[in-house]
């Protein structure tokens, strides 16, 4: 009796330990990247990202960074549905390009991983870092652009009208890129003028919390606040007093078709980049009239935290826009998060006239000591107790986090001995004013 003999399994040849940079870049372009570059996992500028990259893909040796061009006029449109369609479709394209590259490499026996261009992220860590690789930092390392004062990468050709992706590859390459030797940012400050919440400062400073609260209101913490508004409402009419009819429908649209950015005007008005700069150089006044003014004149709700620098800015600069007061979009869920996050939520304008050193001591389930110094509208946070404190704050960690989440009052903390102060109590009030929530 004849029996079928199974064919022997072919033993694949080991993949090369070093790949051709030119072949990888050609592959990326063939798969649809508008530009691309290579960086080593050992690049010093990627030190902050390296642990997160290696946790997701321990074999990573090379980062292949991808650039996808966005169409300028949709991004510039005051009709934000048009702009958001461009953001979403361009992002989907970058993810498909990265996936196509991984498919080809896998077929060649080369291990590779494609983290998302943006979402999904590791949101079980929120509000701590959820992304695997900072595509912006990787793009700078790969020579694809430099960060402008609007905190986005400016490509030398396509300017700010790009989205980024990265493929992690388990092999070295025979050559990597050098960072761009110049910054395409013109420092024209049009992004400063366009930002509806004043997040981008003329001196280059950046108000992270203002940008997050408004532009990302449909995302992450903004969505949590919306859910909590529903939970806290006594009736449908009570909910309508908190959230408008249009806002509720907008949330539905974001859930159904992808979350919408409320602004991103800083990208829209940026004239940098070889393919972009021509009209700006030809007639700057006309560029402002055609691109900047339709966005600044736009009537729209602007989301700000009460008592924030952004709230003051909108009231002063954009009186025709509707100020919409909301809770902060990020809240601390750990003492480490509280200490690390202070630099992102600090409001320099609210610290005017304050000079103080605070010594924090946290006890209980998460112990920590830290020194917070506020002086000349600047904040520094240091581990341990440094210098002479003007106010000493000792708090139970769990109770302090509940206080930050507005689940318990400061009076109750004091009454239960979960909070002890040594020094002028007014400094506690002054400290809180610098971090409105």
Residue pairs with C-beta under 8 A, 6 or more apart in sequence:
12 109
13 109
14 109
15 108
15 109
15 110
15 111
15 171
16 110
16 171
17 171
17 172
18 171
18 172
18 173
18 174
19 62
19 110
19 169
19 171
19 172
19 173
19 174
20 173
20 174
21 38
21 173
21 174
21 175
21 176
24 38
24 62
24 64
24 169
24 173
25 36
25 37
25 38
25 64
27 101
27 104
27 105
28 36
28 64
28 66
28 97
28 101
28 167
29 36
31 97
31 100
31 101
31 104
32 68
32 93
32 96
32 97
32 100
33 66
33 67
33 68
33 94
33 97
34 67
34 68
34 69
34 158
34 162
35 66
35 67
35 144
35 155
35 157
35 158
36 64
36 65
36 66
36 67
36 142
36 144
37 64
37 65
37 139
37 142
37 143
37 144
37 177
38 62
38 63
38 64
38 65
38 142
38 173
38 175
38 176
38 177
39 46
39 62
39 63
39 65
39 138
39 141
39 142
39 176
39 177
40 61
40 62
40 63
40 172
40 173
40 176
41 50
41 53
41 54
41 60
41 61
41 62
41 63
43 141
43 176
45 137
45 140
45 141
45 179
46 53
46 63
46 137
46 138
46 141
48 134
48 137
49 133
49 134
49 137
49 138
52 129
52 131
52 132
52 133
53 60
53 63
53 132
53 133
53 168
54 60
56 113
56 115
56 132
56 168
57 113
57 168
57 170
59 111
59 170
60 113
60 168
60 169
60 170
61 169
61 170
61 171
61 172
62 168
62 169
62 171
62 172
62 173
62 176
63 133
63 138
63 141
63 142
63 166
63 167
63 168
63 169
64 101
64 166
64 167
64 168
64 169
65 135
65 138
65 139
65 141
65 142
65 144
65 164
65 165
65 166
66 94
66 97
66 98
66 101
66 164
66 165
66 166
66 167
67 139
67 144
67 145
67 155
67 158
67 162
67 163
67 164
68 90
68 91
68 93
68 94
68 97
68 162
68 163
68 164
68 165
69 90
69 158
69 161
69 162
70 86
70 87
70 90
70 158
70 161
70 162
70 163
71 86
71 161
72 161
72 276
74 82
74 83
74 85
74 86
75 83
75 86
75 87
75 161
75 264
75 267
75 268
76 83
76 268
76 269
76 291
76 294
76 295
77 83
78 294
78 295
78 298
80 260
80 261
80 262
80 263
81 260
83 261
83 264
83 268
84 258
84 260
84 261
87 163
87 261
87 264
88 257
88 258
90 163
91 117
91 118
91 163
94 117
94 163
94 164
94 165
95 114
95 116
95 117
95 165
97 165
98 114
98 117
98 165
98 166
98 167
99 114
101 112
101 114
101 167
102 112
102 113
102 114
102 167
105 111
105 112
105 167
105 169
106 112
110 169
110 170
110 171
111 169
111 170
111 171
112 167
112 168
112 169
112 170
113 167
113 168
114 165
114 166
114 167
114 168
115 131
115 132
115 133
115 165
115 166
115 168
117 135
117 163
117 164
117 165
118 163
121 130
121 131
121 132
122 130
122 131
122 132
123 130
123 220
126 220
126 221
127 220
127 221
127 330
127 331
127 332
127 333
127 337
127 341
128 333
128 334
128 337
133 166
133 168
135 164
135 165
135 166
136 147
136 151
136 152
136 153
136 164
138 164
138 166
139 145
139 153
139 164
140 146
140 147
140 153
140 179
140 180
141 177
141 179
142 176
142 177
143 177
143 178
143 179
143 180
144 153
144 155
144 164
144 177
144 180
145 153
145 154
145 155
145 156
145 162
145 180
145 184
146 153
146 154
146 179
146 180
146 182
146 183
146 184
146 185
147 153
147 154
147 183
147 185
148 154
148 160
148 183
148 184
148 185
148 191
148 270
148 272
149 185
149 187
149 189
149 191
149 192
149 200
149 204
149 206
150 160
150 191
150 200
150 266
150 267
150 270
151 200
151 206
152 160
152 266
152 267
152 270
153 160
153 162
153 164
154 160
154 183
154 184
154 185
154 270
154 272
154 273
155 162
155 184
155 273
156 180
156 184
156 273
156 274
157 273
157 274
157 275
158 273
158 275
158 276
159 184
159 270
159 271
159 272
159 273
159 274
159 275
159 276
159 277
160 266
160 267
160 270
160 272
160 273
160 276
161 267
161 270
161 273
161 276
184 272
184 273
185 272
186 271
186 272
186 277
188 271
188 280
189 202
190 269
190 270
190 271
190 288
190 291
190 292
191 200
191 265
191 266
191 269
191 270
192 200
192 201
192 202
193 269
193 292
193 296
194 265
194 266
194 268
194 269
194 292
194 295
194 296
195 211
195 263
195 265
195 266
196 214
196 263
196 265
196 296
196 300
196 302
196 314
196 318
196 321
197 207
197 210
197 211
197 213
197 214
197 263
197 302
197 303
197 304
197 310
197 313
197 314
198 207
198 210
198 309
198 310
198 313
198 314
198 317
199 206
199 207
199 208
199 210
199 211
199 214
199 310
200 206
200 207
200 266
201 207
205 348
207 309
207 310
207 347
208 344
208 345
209 305
209 308
209 310
209 328
209 329
209 330
209 344
209 345
209 347
210 304
210 308
210 309
210 310
210 313
212 221
212 329
212 330
213 222
213 303
213 304
213 305
213 308
213 310
213 326
213 328
213 329
214 262
214 263
214 302
214 303
214 304
214 310
215 261
215 262
215 263
215 264
216 222
216 259
216 261
216 262
216 329
217 262
217 303
217 326
217 329
218 250
218 251
218 254
218 259
218 260
218 261
218 262
219 259
219 329
220 329
221 328
221 329
221 330
221 331
222 303
222 326
222 329
223 251
223 259
225 326
225 327
225 329
226 243
226 251
229 239
229 242
229 243
230 239
232 242
233 239
233 242
247 301
250 260
253 260
254 260
262 300
262 303
265 295
268 291
268 295
269 291
269 292
269 295
270 276
271 277
271 279
271 280
271 287
271 291
279 286
279 287
279 290
280 287
296 318
297 320
298 321
299 320
299 321
299 322
300 321
300 322
301 321
301 322
301 323
301 324
302 314
302 318
302 321
302 322
302 323
302 324
303 324
303 326
304 310
304 311
304 314
304 323
304 324
304 325
304 326
305 311
305 325
305 326
305 327
305 328
305 436
305 437
306 325
306 436
307 350
307 433
307 436
308 347
308 350
308 436
309 347
309 348
309 349
309 350
311 323
311 325
312 349
314 321
314 323
315 323
327 437
328 345
328 436
328 437
330 341
330 344
330 345
331 404
331 405
331 437
332 338
332 341
332 401
332 404
333 401
334 366
334 401
335 362
335 366
335 368
335 397
335 400
335 401
336 366
336 368
338 400
338 401
338 404
339 360
339 368
339 370
339 381
340 381
342 372
342 379
342 381
342 435
343 379
343 381
345 435
345 437
346 379
346 434
346 435
347 433
347 434
347 435
347 436
348 377
348 378
348 379
349 377
350 433
350 434
350 436
351 374
351 377
351 379
351 430
351 433
351 434
352 377
354 374
354 375
354 430
354 434
355 374
355 375
355 376
356 373
356 374
356 375
356 390
356 391
356 427
356 430
356 431
357 371
357 372
357 373
357 387
357 388
357 389
357 390
357 391
358 371
358 372
358 373
358 374
358 389
358 390
358 391
358 392
358 393
358 427
358 431
359 369
359 370
359 371
359 385
359 389
359 391
359 392
359 393
360 368
360 369
360 370
360 371
360 372
360 393
360 394
360 395
361 368
361 369
361 385
361 392
361 393
361 394
361 395
362 368
362 369
362 394
362 395
362 396
362 397
362 400
363 394
363 395
363 396
363 397
364 396
364 397
364 398
364 399
365 397
365 398
366 397
366 398
367 397
368 383
368 397
369 383
369 384
369 385
370 381
370 382
370 383
370 384
371 381
371 382
371 383
371 384
371 385
371 386
371 387
371 389
372 379
372 380
372 381
372 431
373 379
373 380
373 381
373 382
373 387
374 431
374 434
379 434
389 423
390 423
390 424
390 427
391 421
391 422
391 423
391 424
391 427
391 428
391 431
392 421
392 422
392 423
393 419
393 420
393 421
393 428
394 419
394 420
394 421
394 422
395 403
395 413
395 418
395 419
395 420
396 418
396 419
399 408
399 413
399 416
399 418
399 419
400 413
400 418
400 419
402 408
403 409
403 410
403 413
403 419
404 437
406 437
410 419
410 428
412 418
413 419
414 420
414 421
421 428
